[in-house]
Amino acid sequence: MSVTIEQDLKEVLGEINQKLENINSRLTNLEVGQARLEEKVDALDKDIERVKEDTKELKGSQKAQIWTLIGILGTALLGTVIRYIIIPFPPQS
């Protein structure tokens, strides 16, 4: 038993061409979307690098501030020791 299908070859080729055009247009849209995503990823990478640099600067600044605070507290403590222990109050008469 055989089945015979009769269709115009021109009609079949037209449908195939239409489907190929649809696929091509979808592929173009995907390529455009991918390009946009790549640009966004590059921008995010740059932002991350800037944040890393800012973090390093803040850490360095924080260390300097801590050492300054230690110096100020040490000087205050040393001044207090000199004032009240090494050079006591003069005797009152």
N, CA, C and O atoms as a MOPAC input file, in Angstrom:
PM7 MOZYME 1SCF
protein

 N      0.83200 1    -1.14500 1     0.00000 1
 C      0.00000 1     0.00000 1     0.00000 1
 C      0.90100 1     1.23900 1     0.00000 1
 O      1.79700 1     1.35900 1     0.83500 1
 N      0.66800 1     2.12400 1    -0.90400 1
 C      1.47600 1     3.32700 1    -1.00600 1
 C      0.58100 1     4.55500 1    -0.94500 1
 O     -0.55700 1     4.55200 1    -1.41400 1
 N      1.13500 1     5.60200 1    -0.35100 1
 C      0.38500 1     6.84600 1    -0.20400 1
 C      1.02700 1     7.86700 1    -1.13000 1
 O      2.24300 1     8.05600 1    -1.10900 1
 N      0.24600 1     8.49300 1    -1.90200 1
 C      0.75100 1     9.50600 1    -2.81400 1
 C      0.28800 1    10.87300 1    -2.32500 1
 O     -0.90200 1    11.11000 1    -2.11700 1
 N      1.25300 1    11.75900 1    -2.14800 1
 C      0.93800 1    13.11900 1    -1.70900 1
 C      1.27100 1    14.04500 1    -2.86300 1
 O      2.37900 1    14.03400 1    -3.39800 1
 N      0.31300 1    14.81900 1    -3.22000 1
 C      0.54100 1    15.75600 1    -4.30400 1
 C      0.49500 1    17.17100 1    -3.74600 1
 O     -0.52500 1    17.62200 1    -3.22400 1
 N      1.62700 1    17.85700 1    -3.86900 1
 C      1.71000 1    19.26400 1    -3.49000 1
 C      2.57400 1    19.95100 1    -4.51600 1
 O      3.42700 1    19.33100 1    -5.15100 1
 N      2.35100 1    21.19600 1    -4.66700 1
 C      3.14900 1    21.95700 1    -5.59900 1
 C      4.53200 1    22.16900 1    -4.99000 1
 O      4.63900 1    22.59600 1    -3.84000 1
 N      5.56900 1    21.88300 1    -5.72900 1
 C      6.94800 1    22.02900 1    -5.25100 1
 C      7.24200 1    23.47700 1    -4.88800 1
 O      7.97700 1    23.73600 1    -3.93500 1
 N      6.68800 1    24.40900 1    -5.62000 1
 C      6.89300 1    25.82300 1    -5.35300 1
 C      6.34000 1    26.18000 1    -3.97200 1
 O      6.96200 1    26.94200 1    -3.23200 1
 N      5.20300 1    25.64600 1    -3.63300 1
 C      4.57500 1    25.90300 1    -2.33600 1
 C      5.42800 1    25.34900 1    -1.19600 1
 O      5.59800 1    26.01400 1    -0.17400 1
 N      5.95800 1    24.15700 1    -1.35700 1
 C      6.79900 1    23.53100 1    -0.33200 1
 C      8.07600 1    24.34000 1    -0.13500 1
 O      8.48200 1    24.59700 1     0.99800 1
 N      8.70300 1    24.73700 1    -1.22500 1
 C      9.93100 1    25.53400 1    -1.11900 1
 C      9.64800 1    26.89200 1    -0.47800 1
 O     10.47700 1    27.40500 1     0.27400 1
 N      8.50600 1    27.46800 1    -0.76300 1
 C      8.12300 1    28.74000 1    -0.14000 1
 C      7.97700 1    28.59400 1     1.36600 1
 O      8.42900 1    29.45800 1     2.11800 1
 N      7.35500 1    27.52200 1     1.81200 1
 C      7.21000 1    27.27700 1     3.25500 1
 C      8.56800 1    27.07300 1     3.91600 1
 O      8.81900 1    27.57200 1     5.01300 1
 N      9.44000 1    26.33200 1     3.23400 1
 C     10.78700 1    26.09400 1     3.78400 1
 C     11.54200 1    27.41300 1     3.88500 1
 O     12.18900 1    27.67800 1     4.89800 1
 N     11.46700 1    28.23900 1     2.85100 1
 C     12.14400 1    29.54100 1     2.88600 1
 C     11.60000 1    30.42100 1     4.00200 1
 O     12.36600 1    31.10800 1     4.67700 1
 N     10.29600 1    30.40600 1     4.20200 1
 C      9.69200 1    31.20700 1     5.26300 1
 C     10.18500 1    30.74600 1     6.63600 1
 O     10.49100 1    31.56900 1     7.49800 1
 N     10.25800 1    29.45300 1     6.83000 1
 C     10.74400 1    28.92700 1     8.11000 1
 C     12.21400 1    29.27300 1     8.31700 1
 O     12.62500 1    29.59800 1     9.43100 1
 N     13.00600 1    29.20400 1     7.25000 1
 C     14.42200 1    29.57200 1     7.35900 1
 C     14.58200 1    31.05800 1     7.68600 1
 O     15.46300 1    31.42700 1     8.46200 1
 N     13.74700 1    31.90400 1     7.10700 1
 C     13.79600 1    33.33300 1     7.41200 1
 C     13.43100 1    33.58700 1     8.86900 1
 O     14.04300 1    34.42600 1     9.52900 1
 N     12.43600 1    32.86400 1     9.36900 1
 C     12.06300 1    32.99700 1    10.78300 1
 C     13.21700 1    32.58200 1    11.68800 1
 O     13.50800 1    33.24700 1    12.68200 1
 N     13.86400 1    31.48700 1    11.33800 1
 C     15.00900 1    31.01400 1    12.13200 1
 C     16.13100 1    32.04100 1    12.08300 1
 O     16.76300 1    32.32300 1    13.10100 1
 N     16.38000 1    32.60100 1    10.90200 1
 C     17.44000 1    33.59400 1    10.74900 1
 C     17.14100 1    34.84100 1    11.58000 1
 O     18.04100 1    35.39000 1    12.21400 1
 N     15.89600 1    35.28900 1    11.58100 1
 C     15.54700 1    36.47000 1    12.36100 1
 C     15.67600 1    36.20200 1    13.85800 1
 O     16.13500 1    37.07000 1    14.59900 1
 N     15.28200 1    35.02900 1    14.30900 1
 C     15.43700 1    34.66900 1    15.72700 1
 C     16.90800 1    34.58800 1    16.10800 1
 O     17.29500 1    35.00400 1    17.19900 1
 N     17.72600 1    34.05300 1    15.21000 1
 C     19.16400 1    33.96200 1    15.46800 1
 C     19.77600 1    35.35300 1    15.57300 1
 O     20.62500 1    35.59800 1    16.43000 1
 N     19.34900 1    36.25600 1    14.70900 1
 C     19.83900 1    37.63500 1    14.77000 1
 C     19.46200 1    38.27800 1    16.10100 1
 O     20.28100 1    38.96000 1    16.71700 1
 N     18.23700 1    38.06500 1    16.54000 1
 C     17.80600 1    38.60700 1    17.83400 1
 C     18.64400 1    38.03900 1    18.97500 1
 O     18.99900 1    38.76200 1    19.90700 1
 N     18.95700 1    36.76200 1    18.90600 1
 C     19.79500 1    36.14900 1    19.94000 1
 C     21.19400 1    36.74600 1    19.94000 1
 O     21.76700 1    36.99100 1    21.00200 1
 N     21.74400 1    36.98000 1    18.75600 1
 C     23.08600 1    37.55700 1    18.66900 1
 C     23.11200 1    38.97000 1    19.24300 1
 O     24.06100 1    39.34800 1    19.93100 1
 N     22.07000 1    39.74800 1    18.96000 1
 C     21.98600 1    41.10300 1    19.50400 1
 C     21.87400 1    41.04600 1    21.03000 1
 O     22.53700 1    41.80700 1    21.73400 1
 N     21.04800 1    40.15800 1    21.52400 1
 C     20.90800 1    40.00300 1    22.97000 1
 C     22.20200 1    39.57200 1    23.62700 1
 O     22.54100 1    40.04700 1    24.71100 1
 N     22.92000 1    38.68200 1    22.98300 1
 C     24.19800 1    38.22800 1    23.52600 1
 C     25.19500 1    39.37900 1    23.56300 1
 O     25.94300 1    39.51200 1    24.53300 1
 N     25.22000 1    40.20600 1    22.53100 1
 C     26.13000 1    41.35400 1    22.51100 1
 C     25.80800 1    42.31700 1    23.64700 1
 O     26.71400 1    42.84200 1    24.29500 1
 N     24.51900 1    42.55100 1    23.89100 1
 C     24.12900 1    43.42800 1    24.99800 1
 C     24.56200 1    42.84700 1    26.33700 1
 O     25.06300 1    43.56600 1    27.20100 1
 N     24.36900 1    41.55300 1    26.50200 1
 C     24.77100 1    40.91200 1    27.75900 1
 C     26.27600 1    40.98200 1    27.96200 1
 O     26.74300 1    41.18800 1    29.08200 1
 N     27.03700 1    40.81200 1    26.88900 1
 C     28.49100 1    40.90100 1    26.99700 1
 C     28.91100 1    42.30200 1    27.43000 1
 O     29.81900 1    42.45000 1    28.24700 1
 N     28.25600 1    43.33300 1    26.88700 1
 C     28.56400 1    44.70200 1    27.29900 1
 C     28.24600 1    44.90600 1    28.77800 1
 O     29.01500 1    45.53900 1    29.50200 1
 N     27.12000 1    44.37100 1    29.22000 1
 C     26.74700 1    44.52200 1    30.62500 1
 C     27.72700 1    43.78900 1    31.53000 1
 O     28.08000 1    44.29400 1    32.59500 1
 N     28.16700 1    42.61600 1    31.12300 1
 C     29.12700 1    41.85300 1    31.92100 1
 C     30.45000 1    42.60800 1    32.00400 1
 O     31.07000 1    42.66400 1    33.06600 1
 N     30.88300 1    43.19100 1    30.88300 1
 C     32.11600 1    43.97500 1    30.89700 1
 C     31.99000 1    45.16700 1    31.84000 1
 O     32.92000 1    45.47200 1    32.58700 1
 N     30.84600 1    45.83700 1    31.80400 1
 C     30.62600 1    46.97300 1    32.69700 1
 C     30.63500 1    46.52300 1    34.15600 1
 O     31.19200 1    47.20900 1    35.01300 1
 N     30.02800 1    45.38400 1    34.44000 1
 C     30.02700 1    44.86900 1    35.81500 1
 C     31.43100 1    44.48500 1    36.26500 1
 O     31.78900 1    44.69800 1    37.42300 1
 N     32.22700 1    43.92400 1    35.36400 1
 C     33.61100 1    43.59500 1    35.70000 1
 C     34.38800 1    44.85200 1    36.07600 1
 O     35.15200 1    44.85300 1    37.04200 1
 N     34.18900 1    45.92000 1    35.31000 1
 C     34.87000 1    47.18200 1    35.62000 1
 C     34.41700 1    47.72000 1    36.97100 1
 O     35.23400 1    48.20200 1    37.75600 1
 N     33.12100 1    47.64000 1    37.24300 1
 C     32.60500 1    48.10400 1    38.52900 1
 C     33.19100 1    47.29000 1    39.68200 1
 O     33.53400 1    47.84800 1    40.72400 1
 N     33.30700 1    45.99300 1    39.50300 1
 C     33.87400 1    45.13300 1    40.54500 1
 C     35.33100 1    45.49700 1    40.79400 1
 O     35.77100 1    45.53300 1    41.94300 1
 N     36.08200 1    45.76600 1    39.73500 1
 C     37.48400 1    46.15700 1    39.89600 1
 C     37.58600 1    47.47300 1    40.66200 1
 O     38.45500 1    47.62700 1    41.52000 1
 N     36.69500 1    48.43100 1    40.35100 1
 C     36.71100 1    49.70600 1    41.07200 1
 C     36.39600 1    49.49900 1    42.54900 1
 O     37.01500 1    50.12300 1    43.41000 1
 N     35.44300 1    48.63200 1    42.84200 1
 C     35.08600 1    48.36500 1    44.24000 1
 C     36.26600 1    47.72100 1    44.97000 1
 O     36.53200 1    48.04500 1    46.12800 1
 N     36.97300 1    46.81200 1    44.29900 1
 C     38.14500 1    46.18600 1    44.91200 1
 C     39.21400 1    47.22400 1    45.22300 1
 O     39.81600 1    47.19300 1    46.29700 1
 N     39.45600 1    48.15000 1    44.28400 1
 C     40.45300 1    49.19100 1    44.51000 1
 C     40.03800 1    50.08900 1    45.66500 1
 O     40.86400 1    50.44000 1    46.50800 1
 N     38.76100 1    50.46300 1    45.71000 1
 C     38.27100 1    51.30200 1    46.80300 1
 C     38.41700 1    50.59000 1    48.14200 1
 O     38.76300 1    51.21800 1    49.14200 1
 N     38.16000 1    49.29700 1    48.17000 1
 C     38.29300 1    48.52500 1    49.40300 1
 C     39.73800 1    48.51000 1    49.87800 1
 O     40.00400 1    48.65300 1    51.07100 1
 N     40.67300 1    48.33900 1    48.94700 1
 C     42.09100 1    48.35900 1    49.31700 1
 C     42.47700 1    49.71500 1    49.89500 1
 O     43.19600 1    49.78700 1    50.89200 1
 N     41.99800 1    50.79600 1    49.26800 1
 C     42.30000 1    52.13500 1    49.76800 1
 C     41.72700 1    52.33600 1    51.16700 1
 O     42.38400 1    52.91200 1    52.03400 1
 N     40.50600 1    51.86200 1    51.38500 1
 C     39.88800 1    52.01400 1    52.70000 1
 C     40.64200 1    51.22900 1    53.76800 1
 O     40.79900 1    51.69800 1    54.89500 1
 N     41.10600 1    50.03700 1    53.41300 1
 C     41.86200 1    49.24400 1    54.38200 1
 C     43.14600 1    49.95500 1    54.76400 1
 O     43.50700 1    49.99000 1    55.94100 1
 N     43.84300 1    50.52300 1    53.78400 1
 C     45.07500 1    51.25700 1    54.06600 1
 C     44.80600 1    52.48300 1    54.91800 1
 O     45.55600 1    52.76800 1    55.85200 1
 N     43.75100 1    53.20600 1    54.60800 1
 C     43.38200 1    54.39300 1    55.36300 1
 C     42.99400 1    54.01700 1    56.79200 1
 O     43.31900 1    54.72800 1    57.74300 1
 N     42.30200 1    52.90100 1    56.92900 1
 C     41.87500 1    52.45000 1    58.25000 1
 C     43.08600 1    52.09700 1    59.11200 1
 O     43.11500 1    52.41200 1    60.30200 1
 N     44.08200 1    51.44500 1    58.51600 1
 C     45.29200 1    51.11500 1    59.27400 1
 C     45.98800 1    52.37800 1    59.75200 1
 O     46.43900 1    52.44500 1    60.89500 1
 N     46.07800 1    53.38200 1    58.88200 1
 C     46.72000 1    54.63700 1    59.26300 1
 C     45.95800 1    55.30200 1    60.40500 1
 O     46.57400 1    55.83800 1    61.32500 1
 N     44.63900 1    55.27400 1    60.36000 1
 C     43.84200 1    55.88700 1    61.41600 1
 C     44.01200 1    55.14700 1    62.74000 1
 O     44.05000 1    55.77200 1    63.79900 1
 N     44.11300 1    53.83900 1    62.68600 1
 C     44.30300 1    53.06400 1    63.91500 1
 C     45.64700 1    53.40400 1    64.54700 1
 O     45.73100 1    53.60200 1    65.75900 1
 N     46.70800 1    53.47300 1    63.72700 1
 C     48.02200 1    53.79500 1    64.27400 1
 C     48.05100 1    55.22600 1    64.81800 1
 O     48.72100 1    55.48800 1    65.81600 1
 N     47.34800 1    56.13700 1    64.18800 1
 C     47.25600 1    57.50600 1    64.70300 1
 C     46.54900 1    57.50900 1    66.05100 1
 O     46.99300 1    58.18400 1    66.97900 1
 N     45.46700 1    56.77100 1    66.17000 1
 C     44.74000 1    56.68400 1    67.43500 1
 C     45.61400 1    56.07200 1    68.52700 1
 O     45.60800 1    56.54500 1    69.66400 1
 N     46.36000 1    55.02900 1    68.18900 1
 C     47.26500 1    54.40800 1    69.16500 1
 C     48.31800 1    55.41100 1    69.61000 1
 O     48.65200 1    55.47800 1    70.79300 1
 N     48.84300 1    56.19100 1    68.67200 1
 C     49.83900 1    57.20900 1    69.01400 1
 C     49.27200 1    58.26700 1    69.94200 1
 O     49.92800 1    58.66900 1    70.90300 1
 N     48.06100 1    58.72100 1    69.66300 1
 C     47.43200 1    59.74000 1    70.50700 1
 C     47.17700 1    59.19200 1    71.90600 1
 O     47.45600 1    59.86600 1    72.89800 1
 N     46.64700 1    57.97200 1    71.99100 1
 C     46.39000 1    57.37300 1    73.31000 1
 C     47.69200 1    57.14600 1    74.07400 1
 O     47.74800 1    57.36300 1    75.28400 1
 N     48.73400 1    56.71200 1    73.37300 1
 C     50.03000 1    56.50400 1    74.02400 1
 C     50.60100 1    57.80500 1    74.55300 1
 O     51.14100 1    57.84600 1    75.65800 1
 N     50.48400 1    58.86900 1    73.77300 1
 C     50.97800 1    60.17800 1    74.20900 1
 C     50.19300 1    60.66800 1    75.42300 1
 O     50.78000 1    61.20100 1    76.36400 1
 N     48.89000 1    60.49400 1    75.41100 1
 C     48.06900 1    60.91000 1    76.55000 1
 C     48.43500 1    60.11400 1    77.80000 1
 O     48.53500 1    60.67300 1    78.89200 1
 N     48.63200 1    58.81500 1    77.63500 1
 C     49.01000 1    57.97800 1    78.77600 1
 C     50.37800 1    58.37400 1    79.30700 1
 O     50.57200 1    58.46500 1    80.51900 1
 N     51.32200 1    58.61000 1    78.41400 1
 C     52.66800 1    59.01600 1    78.82000 1
 C     52.61900 1    60.36200 1    79.53500 1
 O     53.30000 1    60.54100 1    80.54500 1
 N     51.83800 1    61.30100 1    79.03900 1
 C     51.70000 1    62.60400 1    79.69600 1
 C     51.10600 1    62.46100 1    81.08300 1
 O     51.53200 1    63.14200 1    82.01700 1
 N     50.13200 1    61.58700 1    81.22600 1
 C     49.51100 1    61.36100 1    82.53700 1
 C     50.51100 1    60.75000 1    83.50900 1
 O     50.57700 1    61.15700 1    84.66900 1
 N     51.28800 1    59.77800 1    83.04500 1
 C     52.29700 1    59.14100 1    83.90100 1
 C     53.33100 1    60.16300 1    84.33800 1
 O     53.69400 1    60.21200 1    85.51400 1
 N     53.80300 1    60.97100 1    83.42100 1
 C     54.81300 1    61.98100 1    83.77500 1
 C     54.22800 1    62.98000 1    84.76100 1
 O     54.89300 1    63.34300 1    85.73200 1
 N     53.01200 1    63.42800 1    84.53600 1
 C     52.41700 1    64.46400 1    85.38100 1
 C     52.13800 1    63.98300 1    86.79800 1
 O     52.41000 1    64.71000 1    87.75400 1
 N     51.61500 1    62.80600 1    86.95100 1
 C     51.16700 1    62.38300 1    88.27600 1
 C     52.11400 1    61.43100 1    88.98300 1
 O     52.02900 1    61.30500 1    90.20500 1
 N     53.00200 1    60.76200 1    88.28600 1
 C     53.86900 1    59.78600 1    88.94600 1
 C     55.31000 1    60.27600 1    89.00200 1
 O     55.91500 1    60.27400 1    90.07400 1
 N     55.86500 1    60.68800 1    87.88800 1
 C     57.27300 1    61.08900 1    87.87100 1
 C     57.45100 1    62.47000 1    88.49300 1
 O     58.35400 1    62.66100 1    89.30700 1
 N     56.63200 1    63.41200 1    88.13600 1
 C     56.71200 1    64.76100 1    88.70000 1
 C     55.44300 1    64.97200 1    89.51600 1
 O     54.44400 1    65.47700 1    89.00300 1
 N     55.48700 1    64.58100 1    90.80100 1
 C     54.27100 1    64.70200 1    91.60900 1
 C     53.95000 1    66.16900 1    91.91100 1
 O     54.72600 1    67.08100 1    91.62600 1
 N     52.79100 1    66.34100 1    92.48900 1
 C     52.37800 1    67.69400 1    92.85800 1
 C     53.37000 1    68.26500 1    93.86500 1
 O     53.90700 1    67.53400 1    94.69700 1
 N     53.60700 1    69.54600 1    93.79100 1
 C     54.49800 1    70.14400 1    94.80400 1
 C     53.82600 1    70.09500 1    96.18800 1
 O     52.60500 1    70.19900 1    96.31200 1
 N     54.65600 1    69.93400 1    97.20800 1
 C     54.06700 1    69.86700 1    98.55400 1
 C     53.38500 1    71.19000 1    98.90900 1
 O     53.86700 1    72.27500 1    98.58600 1
 N     52.28900 1    71.05700 1    99.56000 1
 C     51.55900 1    72.25900 1    99.96400 1
 C     51.99000 1    72.64200 1   101.36900 1
 O     52.13800 1    71.79000 1   102.24500 1
 N     52.18400 1    73.92200 1   101.56500 1
 C     52.61300 1    74.34600 1   102.88200 1
 C     51.57400 1    75.11000 1   103.63500 1
 O     51.81300 1    75.52700 1   104.76800 1

